[in-house]
Amino acid sequence: MKMLREKIKDAKRIVIKVGSSSLTYPETGKLDLAKMEVLVRQLSSLQNAGKDVVLVSSGAIMVGWQALGLDSRPQAVSQRQACASVGQARLMMLYQKFFSEYGQHCSQILLTKYSLVHDQPRNNAMNTFEELLRLGVIPIVNENDTISTDEIEVGDNDTLSAIVASLIQADLLILLSDIDGLYTDDPNKNPNAQFIDEVQELSEEILKLGKGSSSAVGTGGMATKLNAAKLASASGCDMVIANAQDFHIISRIIQAEKEGTFFVANQDPNYQLDQFLEAL
């Protein structure tokens, strides 16, 4: 019997999400440029292998407050929007530099809840993705934090990456964060917590395993990742939650090695993205 993970090898269109904490040194909160370079090399290699690749990257606010010399992530929404404005430009500058070193084109797509909920801008976004992927470009996606407060107050890029995966009909979504995957309990608090290698059905019992965020620089915890899995699965997209400590894990995941927790897609024939978005 063919292992369910084996179908990852056949994934043609892949969305990869990295969180803010995955791009920084834990001691200082500043960007780990060596890790970013490995991430870019991995994505470029996937594109060279004939895959369609989309990166959903957090980090704009974090880069912004670091660049502006603030001591910590600001609490006021207006300050976070200002930090996002500074940080997004700096983050894209770095991505452009790294991707160009591997002869790879990347682009920026900033989305808002408004642009996703309404038909015309959502279709425009979908057409833009399709054309960029046809041209061999790697789109880099983030929430438009400068003008949208929805994400800053209640949202997360786990959900955004699942929406993007659904929008472009991706085969695989990889969520990379500071956790190994899904456990039966918080492994930091319960030494008897067991790792869950594979989830074939997102039952209520599984969904209840979601916990809050333990990251000082990110916004999403396990609950948001399980919600992302629910959306991805319903749209027919497999998903993996894995640890971003070493971005070489991407190639191991694509080779169907047992890394992270694998969520098997169970496409819902009644699923409609616009209905999900309206419920946000």
VOLOVO-281941 format. One record per residue (C-alpha): residue number from 1; x, y, z. Coordinates in steps of 0.5 Angstrom, whole numbers, plus 500, padded with zeros to 3 digits. Example, Ala and Ser with C-alpha at 12.3 -4.5 7.8 and 13.67 -1.06 7.14 Angstrom:
% residues 2
1:525:491:516
2:527:498:514
END
This chain:
% residues 280
1:500:500:500
2:503:507:498
3:504:511:504
4:500:517:504
5:505:522:505
6:508:519:498
7:503:524:494
8:507:530:497
9:512:528:491
10:507:529:486
11:505:536:489
12:506:541:483
13:504:548:486
14:506:549:493
15:505:555:498
16:510:556:504
17:509:560:510
18:514:562:514
19:513:566:521
20:517:572:524
21:520:568:529
22:523:563:524
23:527:569:520
24:530:572:527
25:535:570:532
26:532:568:538
27:537:572:542
28:536:579:539
29:530:578:535
30:534:581:529
31:534:578:522
32:538:571:521
33:540:573:514
34:544:566:513
35:537:563:515
36:534:567:509
37:539:565:504
38:538:558:505
39:530:559:505
40:531:563:498
41:536:557:496
42:531:552:497
43:525:556:494
44:529:557:488
45:531:550:487
46:524:548:488
47:522:553:482
48:528:550:478
49:525:543:479
50:518:545:475
51:514:547:481
52:510:553:482
53:512:556:489
54:509:562:493
55:512:564:499
56:507:567:505
57:512:571:509
58:511:575:516
59:516:579:519
60:514:586:516
61:512:589:523
62:518:586:526
63:523:588:521
64:520:595:522
65:521:596:529
66:528:593:529
67:530:598:523
68:527:604:527
69:530:603:534
70:524:601:538
71:526:596:544
72:520:592:543
73:514:590:538
74:509:597:539
75:502:596:542
76:499:602:538
77:496:600:531
78:498:606:528
79:505:605:530
80:505:598:528
81:502:600:521
82:508:605:521
83:513:599:522
84:510:595:517
85:511:601:512
86:518:601:513
87:519:594:514
88:516:591:508
89:520:595:504
90:526:593:507
91:524:585:507
92:523:585:500
93:529:589:499
94:533:583:502
95:528:578:499
96:530:581:492
97:537:581:493
98:537:574:495
99:533:571:490
100:537:575:484
101:543:571:487
102:540:565:484
103:537:568:478
104:530:568:480
105:525:573:480
106:520:574:486
107:515:579:486
108:510:582:492
109:503:581:493
110:500:585:499
111:493:583:501
112:487:585:505
113:481:582:507
114:477:587:503
115:481:585:497
116:479:577:498
117:472:578:500
118:470:582:494
119:469:578:487
120:473:583:483
121:479:584:487
122:479:577:489
123:479:575:481
124:484:580:480
125:489:577:485
126:488:570:482
127:489:572:475
128:496:576:478
129:498:569:481
130:497:565:475
131:501:570:471
132:506:570:475
133:507:563:476
134:506:562:469
135:512:567:468
136:516:563:473
137:516:568:478
138:516:567:486
139:510:571:489
140:512:573:496
141:505:575:500
142:504:578:506
143:498:582:509
144:498:589:507
145:498:591:515
146:500:599:513
147:492:600:511
148:489:594:514
149:488:593:521
150:484:586:521
151:490:582:521
152:494:586:526
153:488:586:531
154:485:579:530
155:489:575:524
156:495:571:522
157:499:569:516
158:497:562:517
159:490:563:515
160:492:568:510
161:497:562:507
162:491:557:507
163:487:562:503
164:492:563:498
165:493:556:497
166:485:555:496
167:485:561:491
168:491:558:487
169:488:551:488
170:495:549:491
171:497:542:492
172:501:543:498
173:501:548:504
174:507:548:508
175:507:552:515
176:514:553:518
177:514:555:525
178:518:554:531
179:514:548:533
180:515:541:530
181:508:539:529
182:502:537:532
183:502:534:539
184:497:531:544
185:498:536:549
186:503:542:550
187:510:538:550
188:513:544:553
189:509:543:559
190:507:536:559
191:513:531:558
192:508:525:556
193:505:529:550
194:505:525:544
195:507:527:537
196:502:526:532
197:505:524:525
198:499:524:521
199:492:527:521
200:487:524:516
201:481:527:519
202:480:534:522
203:476:531:528
204:473:536:533
205:478:532:538
206:484:534:533
207:481:541:533
208:481:542:540
209:489:541:541
210:490:548:538
211:494:552:543
212:495:559:544
213:502:562:541
214:508:562:545
215:512:566:540
216:514:573:542
217:514:576:535
218:509:572:532
219:501:572:532
220:499:565:530
221:499:559:535
222:497:552:534
223:489:554:533
224:490:558:527
225:495:553:524
226:489:548:525
227:484:553:522
228:489:553:516
229:489:546:516
230:481:546:516
231:481:551:510
232:486:547:506
233:483:540:507
234:476:543:505
235:479:546:498
236:483:539:497
237:490:542:499
238:495:537:503
239:498:541:509
240:505:540:513
241:506:543:520
242:514:543:521
243:519:546:525
244:523:552:521
245:529:551:525
246:533:549:519
247:530:551:512
248:533:545:509
249:527:541:512
250:523:544:506
251:527:539:501
252:526:533:506
253:518:535:506
254:518:535:499
255:521:528:498
256:516:525:503
257:520:524:509
258:517:524:516
259:518:531:518
260:512:535:521
261:505:533:522
262:502:531:515
263:494:533:514
264:491:529:509
265:486:533:504
266:479:531:504
267:476:536:499
268:469:538:501
269:465:538:495
270:460:544:498
271:467:548:500
272:467:555:497
273:472:560:499
274:468:566:498
275:463:563:504
276:469:562:508
277:472:569:507
278:465:572:509
279:465:568:516
280:472:571:518
END
